[in-house]
Amino acid sequence: MATLAPSDASDTAAARAPGRRASSRSYARRMYPHWFLLPGAAVFVVLFIVPTFASFYYAFTRWTLFDVEFIGFDNFVTFFGDPQLSKGFTNTLIFGSLTSGLKIVLGLLIGVLLTSDIWGRGYLRAVVFFPVLVSTVGVGITFQALMDPYDGVINKFLAVFGIDGPGWLTNPDLALYSIILVDVWRGVGLAALIYMAGLVAIPQEYYEAARVDGAGGWHRFWSVTVPLVRPATTTVIILSLIGGLREFQLIWVMTGGGPGFASDVLASVIYKQYAYGFFGLSTAGNVVLFVVVSAVILPLFWWLNRKQTEL
């Protein structure tokens, strides 16, 4: 069996060394951009992943700041036995679906208007988007005053025309829907902005071809605009539905879930349990809310993306 002389072996190792150094330098260059992901990944793990898994654990316990007792599924049994739950669950679905639907329709119509050639377009865009920048608490306090059944500006305005204004936030049949209208007013500007971004990206050749074929304004809107802004529609649906299903601040500021349980949603039911000191029970409620939102959003997101790829 032939063996390499010491000089030959050293020559071979020396020949391989530059290749290894070049390979390591190439690997370092490829990995260099990924190092910038580490700070964001660390924040994501600490602020989302760890609390999520901790919540799943504490949902099966009775805990305080000083001790933890594992109690199995007792928190979930108690939570689903809460008389407020069925009302809160129904209101959550109503709130999420109505706010999402109204933002889609109004956002698209406003987007079409504000991308057309109208006078004062820039000013109107700023006006429409302004409520998005206002604090949710500020919006809630403002509309709580405006909707006051006795001294509110809305009912005083209606009284000028001889109309007896209702108790927008004190009538159990109207409270939730009044908050829905306020939430739509607050969030439709973002939906309109997303739609405007999608509308300006549509090539004008499609509209010109439709005009040549004799298509009217409505036909161009329905056959050209609506299909081509489907990506924007998907974004608006997902964002508004997630926000609607998780809404708490606006509801709590305006009605506190009242009158009675009329405007309670899952988030407000969970908060009340936490305020009463039932920390494990409220954690179980958060897990239920997480599962509900995931069960609605993930299949919907998959279906919308599939429909989009079929176009």
KEDOLO-620228 format. One record per residue (C-alpha): residue number from 1; chain; x, y, z. Coordinates in Angstrom, 3 decimals, always signed. Example, Ala and Ser with C-alpha at 12.3 -4.5 7.8 and 13.67 -1.06 7.14 Angstrom:
<rs>
1 / A / +12.300 / -4.500 / +7.800 .
2 / A / +13.670 / -1.060 / +7.140 .
</rs>
This chain:
<rs>
1 / A / +0.000 / +0.000 / +0.000 .
2 / A / +1.517 / +3.290 / -1.063 .
3 / A / +2.036 / +5.995 / +1.526 .
4 / A / +2.597 / +9.694 / +1.045 .
5 / A / +5.912 / +11.098 / +1.973 .
6 / A / +5.831 / +13.764 / +4.707 .
7 / A / +6.553 / +16.454 / +2.151 .
8 / A / +3.678 / +15.255 / -0.093 .
9 / A / +1.217 / +15.185 / +2.842 .
10 / A / +2.125 / +18.721 / +3.861 .
11 / A / +1.732 / +19.888 / +0.279 .
12 / A / -1.746 / +18.298 / +0.101 .
13 / A / -2.842 / +19.910 / +3.398 .
14 / A / -1.512 / +23.256 / +2.247 .
15 / A / -3.448 / +22.923 / -0.999 .
16 / A / -6.682 / +22.180 / +0.871 .
17 / A / -6.318 / +25.022 / +3.370 .
18 / A / -7.216 / +27.863 / +0.968 .
19 / A / -10.301 / +25.938 / -0.103 .
20 / A / -11.443 / +25.519 / +3.496 .
21 / A / -10.813 / +29.186 / +4.240 .
22 / A / -12.740 / +30.230 / +1.149 .
23 / A / -15.613 / +27.950 / +2.136 .
24 / A / -15.723 / +29.369 / +5.665 .
25 / A / -15.648 / +32.933 / +4.319 .
26 / A / -18.491 / +32.100 / +1.914 .
27 / A / -20.514 / +30.590 / +4.771 .
28 / A / -19.880 / +33.652 / +6.931 .
29 / A / -21.060 / +35.941 / +4.103 .
30 / A / -24.225 / +33.883 / +3.651 .
31 / A / -24.989 / +33.886 / +7.373 .
32 / A / -24.134 / +37.565 / +7.941 .
33 / A / -27.631 / +38.950 / +7.118 .
34 / A / -29.259 / +36.392 / +9.400 .
35 / A / -27.490 / +37.750 / +12.463 .
36 / A / -29.638 / +40.873 / +12.182 .
37 / A / -32.701 / +38.693 / +12.812 .
38 / A / -31.500 / +37.706 / +16.280 .
39 / A / -32.637 / +40.859 / +18.188 .
40 / A / -36.127 / +40.668 / +16.696 .
41 / A / -36.279 / +36.908 / +17.214 .
42 / A / -35.237 / +37.308 / +20.847 .
43 / A / -37.945 / +39.902 / +21.465 .
44 / A / -40.530 / +37.679 / +19.729 .
45 / A / -39.573 / +34.648 / +21.817 .
46 / A / -39.552 / +36.570 / +25.114 .
47 / A / -42.735 / +38.582 / +24.546 .
48 / A / -44.845 / +36.065 / +22.576 .
49 / A / -43.636 / +32.463 / +22.551 .
50 / A / -42.777 / +32.216 / +26.257 .
51 / A / -45.985 / +33.944 / +27.495 .
52 / A / -48.090 / +31.804 / +25.140 .
53 / A / -46.760 / +28.520 / +26.479 .
54 / A / -46.873 / +29.879 / +30.040 .
55 / A / -50.546 / +30.782 / +29.558 .
56 / A / -51.357 / +27.235 / +28.455 .
57 / A / -49.706 / +25.929 / +31.632 .
58 / A / -51.285 / +28.426 / +34.040 .
59 / A / -54.711 / +27.808 / +32.495 .
60 / A / -54.653 / +24.435 / +34.296 .
61 / A / -53.729 / +25.945 / +37.661 .
62 / A / -55.100 / +28.076 / +40.462 .
63 / A / -52.361 / +30.641 / +40.845 .
64 / A / -51.479 / +33.851 / +42.605 .
65 / A / -48.275 / +35.840 / +42.746 .
66 / A / -47.005 / +33.558 / +45.505 .
67 / A / -48.146 / +29.996 / +44.775 .
68 / A / -49.421 / +27.730 / +42.014 .
69 / A / -51.749 / +24.741 / +42.386 .
70 / A / -52.438 / +22.388 / +39.473 .
71 / A / -56.205 / +21.732 / +39.186 .
72 / A / -56.552 / +20.175 / +35.727 .
73 / A / -59.553 / +21.219 / +33.633 .
74 / A / -61.471 / +22.846 / +36.524 .
75 / A / -60.868 / +26.363 / +35.190 .
76 / A / -62.301 / +25.455 / +31.793 .
77 / A / -65.328 / +23.754 / +33.374 .
78 / A / -65.985 / +26.870 / +35.467 .
79 / A / -65.397 / +29.197 / +32.525 .
80 / A / -67.837 / +27.385 / +30.245 .
81 / A / -70.354 / +27.301 / +33.088 .
82 / A / -70.257 / +31.095 / +33.427 .
83 / A / -73.686 / +32.522 / +32.467 .
84 / A / -71.947 / +35.490 / +30.827 .
85 / A / -70.008 / +33.257 / +28.458 .
86 / A / -72.765 / +32.426 / +25.979 .
87 / A / -73.736 / +36.094 / +25.693 .
88 / A / -70.108 / +37.175 / +25.433 .
89 / A / -69.335 / +34.528 / +22.819 .
90 / A / -72.340 / +35.539 / +20.683 .
91 / A / -71.476 / +39.223 / +20.993 .
92 / A / -67.868 / +38.503 / +20.025 .
93 / A / -68.940 / +36.827 / +16.784 .
94 / A / -71.463 / +39.599 / +16.036 .
95 / A / -68.925 / +42.327 / +16.737 .
96 / A / -66.176 / +40.692 / +14.672 .
97 / A / -68.345 / +39.859 / +11.661 .
98 / A / -70.213 / +43.189 / +11.460 .
99 / A / -67.179 / +45.415 / +11.958 .
100 / A / -65.201 / +43.395 / +9.423 .
101 / A / -68.013 / +43.411 / +6.843 .
102 / A / -68.695 / +47.137 / +7.174 .
103 / A / -64.995 / +48.024 / +6.954 .
104 / A / -64.667 / +45.971 / +3.771 .
105 / A / -67.645 / +47.581 / +2.034 .
106 / A / -67.078 / +51.150 / +3.216 .
107 / A / -63.298 / +50.904 / +2.874 .
108 / A / -63.589 / +49.816 / -0.758 .
109 / A / -66.119 / +52.526 / -1.627 .
110 / A / -64.061 / +55.220 / +0.098 .
111 / A / -60.908 / +53.909 / -1.553 .
112 / A / -62.512 / +54.131 / -4.991 .
113 / A / -63.722 / +57.657 / -4.245 .
114 / A / -60.360 / +58.867 / -2.956 .
115 / A / -58.412 / +57.435 / -5.895 .
116 / A / -60.687 / +59.116 / -8.429 .
117 / A / -60.118 / +62.599 / -9.795 .
118 / A / -62.046 / +64.694 / -7.271 .
119 / A / -61.411 / +68.102 / -5.743 .
120 / A / -59.700 / +68.130 / -2.323 .
121 / A / -58.607 / +64.509 / -2.594 .
122 / A / -55.518 / +64.937 / -0.401 .
123 / A / -57.488 / +66.695 / +2.342 .
124 / A / -60.209 / +64.052 / +2.298 .
125 / A / -57.623 / +61.289 / +2.588 .
126 / A / -56.215 / +62.925 / +5.706 .
127 / A / -59.694 / +63.339 / +7.205 .
128 / A / -60.624 / +59.703 / +6.573 .
129 / A / -57.379 / +58.357 / +8.017 .
130 / A / -57.248 / +60.677 / +11.040 .
131 / A / -59.441 / +58.515 / +13.376 .
132 / A / -56.947 / +55.663 / +13.000 .
133 / A / -54.329 / +57.828 / +14.719 .
134 / A / -56.524 / +58.716 / +17.690 .
135 / A / -56.271 / +56.701 / +20.908 .
136 / A / -58.984 / +54.075 / +21.303 .
137 / A / -59.639 / +55.304 / +24.838 .
138 / A / -59.979 / +58.856 / +23.557 .
139 / A / -62.435 / +57.752 / +20.889 .
140 / A / -64.473 / +55.821 / +23.460 .
141 / A / -64.685 / +58.727 / +25.909 .
142 / A / -65.609 / +61.157 / +23.127 .
143 / A / -68.432 / +59.038 / +21.739 .
144 / A / -69.645 / +58.175 / +25.228 .
145 / A / -70.285 / +61.881 / +25.677 .
146 / A / -71.723 / +62.324 / +22.179 .
147 / A / -74.136 / +59.413 / +22.680 .
148 / A / -75.363 / +60.492 / +26.098 .
149 / A / -79.164 / +60.078 / +26.001 .
150 / A / -79.820 / +63.435 / +27.720 .
151 / A / -76.925 / +65.804 / +27.037 .
152 / A / -75.321 / +64.130 / +24.024 .
153 / A / -74.843 / +66.122 / +20.829 .
154 / A / -76.347 / +63.356 / +18.677 .
155 / A / -79.689 / +63.295 / +20.479 .
156 / A / -79.798 / +67.086 / +20.678 .
157 / A / -79.280 / +67.237 / +16.929 .
158 / A / -82.105 / +64.728 / +16.396 .
159 / A / -84.352 / +66.766 / +18.704 .
160 / A / -84.071 / +69.721 / +16.306 .
161 / A / -86.032 / +67.619 / +13.789 .
162 / A / -88.500 / +66.433 / +16.420 .
163 / A / -86.913 / +62.987 / +16.777 .
164 / A / -86.620 / +61.526 / +20.260 .
165 / A / -83.126 / +60.045 / +20.272 .
166 / A / -82.655 / +56.595 / +21.812 .
167 / A / -80.343 / +55.554 / +24.616 .
168 / A / -77.454 / +54.589 / +22.380 .
169 / A / -75.407 / +53.064 / +25.182 .
170 / A / -78.082 / +52.518 / +27.824 .
171 / A / -80.529 / +50.495 / +25.733 .
172 / A / -79.524 / +46.792 / +25.885 .
173 / A / -80.744 / +46.289 / +22.316 .
174 / A / -78.640 / +49.148 / +20.920 .
175 / A / -75.476 / +49.280 / +23.035 .
176 / A / -73.418 / +46.697 / +21.134 .
177 / A / -74.440 / +48.033 / +17.715 .
178 / A / -73.632 / +51.598 / +18.766 .
179 / A / -70.108 / +50.484 / +19.691 .
180 / A / -69.853 / +48.649 / +16.359 .
181 / A / -70.591 / +51.891 / +14.482 .
182 / A / -67.942 / +53.724 / +16.499 .
183 / A / -65.381 / +50.987 / +15.827 .
184 / A / -66.136 / +51.143 / +12.100 .
185 / A / -65.724 / +54.937 / +12.141 .
186 / A / -62.393 / +54.509 / +13.916 .
187 / A / -61.014 / +51.748 / +11.688 .
188 / A / -62.432 / +52.317 / +8.215 .
189 / A / -59.603 / +54.726 / +7.405 .
190 / A / -57.044 / +51.921 / +7.571 .
191 / A / -59.196 / +49.716 / +5.350 .
192 / A / -59.553 / +52.569 / +2.854 .
193 / A / -55.776 / +53.100 / +2.881 .
194 / A / -55.140 / +49.425 / +2.106 .
195 / A / -57.689 / +49.530 / -0.701 .
196 / A / -56.177 / +52.708 / -2.136 .
197 / A / -52.791 / +50.999 / -2.292 .
198 / A / -54.392 / +48.123 / -4.196 .
199 / A / -56.387 / +50.381 / -6.511 .
200 / A / -53.476 / +52.520 / -7.665 .
201 / A / -51.567 / +49.321 / -8.539 .
202 / A / -54.218 / +48.234 / -11.071 .
203 / A / -52.962 / +48.909 / -14.632 .
204 / A / -55.181 / +51.391 / -16.454 .
205 / A / -55.061 / +49.203 / -19.563 .
206 / A / -57.702 / +46.935 / -18.017 .
207 / A / -60.150 / +49.815 / -17.642 .
208 / A / -59.406 / +51.062 / -21.151 .
209 / A / -60.028 / +47.594 / -22.576 .
210 / A / -63.316 / +47.399 / -20.662 .
211 / A / -64.392 / +50.803 / -22.053 .
212 / A / -63.569 / +49.657 / -25.571 .
213 / A / -65.804 / +46.631 / -25.003 .
214 / A / -68.615 / +48.978 / -23.978 .
215 / A / -68.536 / +48.272 / -20.235 .
216 / A / -70.209 / +50.888 / -18.054 .
217 / A / -68.994 / +52.222 / -14.723 .
218 / A / -70.718 / +49.573 / -12.610 .
219 / A / -69.570 / +46.750 / -14.884 .
220 / A / -65.962 / +48.010 / -14.755 .
221 / A / -66.130 / +48.210 / -10.968 .
222 / A / -67.587 / +44.713 / -10.573 .
223 / A / -65.562 / +42.942 / -13.278 .
224 / A / -62.222 / +44.769 / -13.057 .
225 / A / -61.837 / +46.547 / -9.727 .
226 / A / -63.289 / +43.986 / -7.333 .
227 / A / -61.315 / +40.962 / -8.644 .
228 / A / -58.025 / +42.858 / -8.880 .
229 / A / -58.181 / +44.220 / -5.331 .
230 / A / -58.717 / +40.742 / -3.878 .
231 / A / -55.276 / +40.790 / -2.161 .
232 / A / -56.256 / +44.034 / -0.424 .
233 / A / -59.627 / +42.527 / +0.499 .
234 / A / -57.897 / +39.523 / +2.046 .
235 / A / -55.695 / +41.814 / +4.125 .
236 / A / -58.639 / +43.911 / +5.300 .
237 / A / -60.705 / +40.841 / +6.199 .
238 / A / -57.937 / +39.244 / +8.257 .
239 / A / -56.853 / +42.404 / +10.077 .
240 / A / -60.365 / +43.654 / +10.837 .
241 / A / -61.637 / +40.240 / +11.897 .
242 / A / -58.716 / +39.642 / +14.261 .
243 / A / -59.202 / +43.105 / +15.731 .
244 / A / -62.956 / +42.641 / +16.046 .
245 / A / -62.747 / +39.260 / +17.765 .
246 / A / -60.175 / +40.598 / +20.244 .
247 / A / -61.731 / +44.028 / +20.841 .
248 / A / -61.788 / +45.141 / +24.466 .
249 / A / -60.706 / +48.750 / +25.000 .
250 / A / -63.501 / +50.503 / +23.110 .
251 / A / -66.208 / +48.315 / +24.648 .
252 / A / -64.871 / +48.687 / +28.172 .
253 / A / -64.502 / +52.468 / +27.945 .
254 / A / -67.942 / +53.061 / +26.434 .
255 / A / -70.140 / +50.609 / +28.372 .
256 / A / -67.995 / +48.358 / +30.560 .
257 / A / -69.858 / +45.431 / +28.994 .
258 / A / -73.236 / +46.830 / +30.032 .
259 / A / -75.959 / +47.609 / +30.454 .
260 / A / -76.022 / +44.314 / +32.329 .
261 / A / -74.200 / +41.869 / +30.061 .
262 / A / -75.653 / +43.352 / +26.861 .
263 / A / -72.329 / +44.392 / +25.290 .
264 / A / -70.024 / +41.890 / +26.972 .
265 / A / -67.569 / +40.095 / +24.696 .
266 / A / -65.109 / +37.333 / +25.530 .
267 / A / -62.336 / +39.825 / +26.283 .
268 / A / -64.469 / +41.790 / +28.757 .
269 / A / -65.677 / +38.588 / +30.466 .
270 / A / -62.033 / +37.547 / +30.878 .
271 / A / -61.102 / +40.952 / +32.283 .
272 / A / -63.903 / +40.837 / +34.859 .
273 / A / -62.704 / +37.446 / +36.067 .
274 / A / -59.182 / +38.779 / +36.396 .
275 / A / -60.435 / +41.853 / +38.278 .
276 / A / -62.233 / +39.579 / +40.752 .
277 / A / -58.947 / +37.788 / +41.483 .
278 / A / -59.630 / +34.572 / +39.530 .
279 / A / -56.270 / +34.592 / +37.772 .
280 / A / -56.255 / +30.964 / +36.680 .
281 / A / -59.825 / +31.257 / +35.407 .
282 / A / -59.025 / +34.379 / +33.408 .
283 / A / -55.939 / +32.674 / +31.964 .
284 / A / -58.123 / +29.779 / +30.833 .
285 / A / -60.418 / +32.345 / +29.220 .
286 / A / -57.468 / +33.820 / +27.345 .
287 / A / -56.600 / +30.354 / +26.040 .
288 / A / -60.209 / +29.913 / +24.893 .
289 / A / -60.099 / +33.306 / +23.139 .
290 / A / -56.803 / +32.361 / +21.467 .
291 / A / -58.296 / +29.080 / +20.236 .
292 / A / -61.481 / +30.802 / +18.992 .
293 / A / -59.555 / +33.456 / +17.046 .
294 / A / -57.190 / +30.828 / +15.599 .
295 / A / -60.093 / +28.534 / +14.663 .
296 / A / -61.747 / +31.376 / +12.735 .
297 / A / -58.722 / +33.074 / +11.190 .
298 / A / -56.505 / +30.175 / +10.069 .
299 / A / -59.098 / +28.328 / +7.914 .
300 / A / -60.365 / +31.655 / +6.553 .
301 / A / -56.830 / +32.766 / +5.685 .
302 / A / -56.160 / +29.450 / +3.931 .
303 / A / -59.427 / +29.654 / +1.982 .
304 / A / -58.882 / +33.269 / +0.923 .
305 / A / -55.352 / +32.554 / -0.264 .
306 / A / -56.544 / +29.505 / -2.194 .
307 / A / -59.243 / +31.527 / -3.908 .
308 / A / -56.668 / +34.196 / -4.726 .
309 / A / -54.292 / +31.702 / -6.384 .
310 / A / -57.170 / +30.354 / -8.482 .
311 / A / -57.650 / +33.723 / -10.186 .
</rs>
